[in-house]
């Protein structure tokens, strides 16, 4: 058949060709060309596999985050003060091993900014937002996520976005519910929206696989600094990627309370679908 397995110019013992022939019959589907379509992963399957690894990386980063929480808070506040417009800022109430944005949210409230958090309005729908303050009463909402008991409806112009993984181009891997993608796309139809990912540096990956409905982040803030992607959400325009490196500070982490169900590396239940 013309392969190296059946090159009869080799010195071979009598009957050896039968061995080579048997081997050649087994190898071609592995050694030549891509696997059949039925054996290739779809994009959804690829993302699901990446989420399993991302849960483990984030859990590891969270366990090591003795001082990174406050460093990330400093970078987040610095970035928002410089880049966020005068409108409301949406944060989130962390679940499991998500990095905690509440210290930054509380600081913004103390400065007189309107801050809100997401409320799930149903599967397949964009998020709604309700006003939040550090001392507001909370209750369990859809999928086990905590939400304010009371609070005016709010439409944010800047959003602090949780995630599992991110890349330098603004790609974000969430939990698969699509809530933030739908929400960001909807908000961008009405006004300029700033979307800032908040994560541990250990959650970075080389590239996040993207689907047509995935909305990129304008920047990602971690304990090591800020990565700006240059994405502009006024419709769907995306431009370049430039990285800026804010200086890391080593203050003590504050407010790193973990809520929700226990994370087990590969599987999360309940509120995981709210991201």
C-alpha angles and dihedrals in degrees: 000000000000098000128126089254092066103036099140092194087081117096103251136175121245110282094015090114088069090059092048091047092052092049093048091053089057101044111051097081089054101037100041128056132336122311119267116281090252089062099046121095118247118227090258091052090048091052091048090053091048091051091058091055091042093056089055094047093049093047090052092048091048092051091053095044101107095138103007095087095066092040090054090047091055092050092046094051092046091051096045093047089054101038111023116094124229094274128098121296119222117214128168139233105244124240127201111329099350113133109259117248095176096099089056091044091051091050091052091051089050088054090055098259122143109242127188140176132217125268120196110233097185141307113300093017131107120257124266121212132224128195114261136196130178093252099041120126115253135206135183113270134185116328090009096290115144118242134175114273090221132014140126121267110263137195110206125211093192126040133196102211127202120217148169099224138358140186134211092260093062097263113154130197111203132173095282101257094109093219097132094042091054092043097049092045091051095047092048090060089067106034147349109292128196114210116191121185115216118203149125116278088240090068092069119114132183095249136357113213110242136211126199091260095051113111117209125227124245091220143348122222122203136160089274098054144277129314112198117198100189093233114154117203104205096119106324108313117145127187137183129304127251125174125217120191116211116196117265118237126202106218122144116275116252132198099007095154113154118217137183131034124344116274114228101185100253104036135045126176138195114013093026088092092063096075 
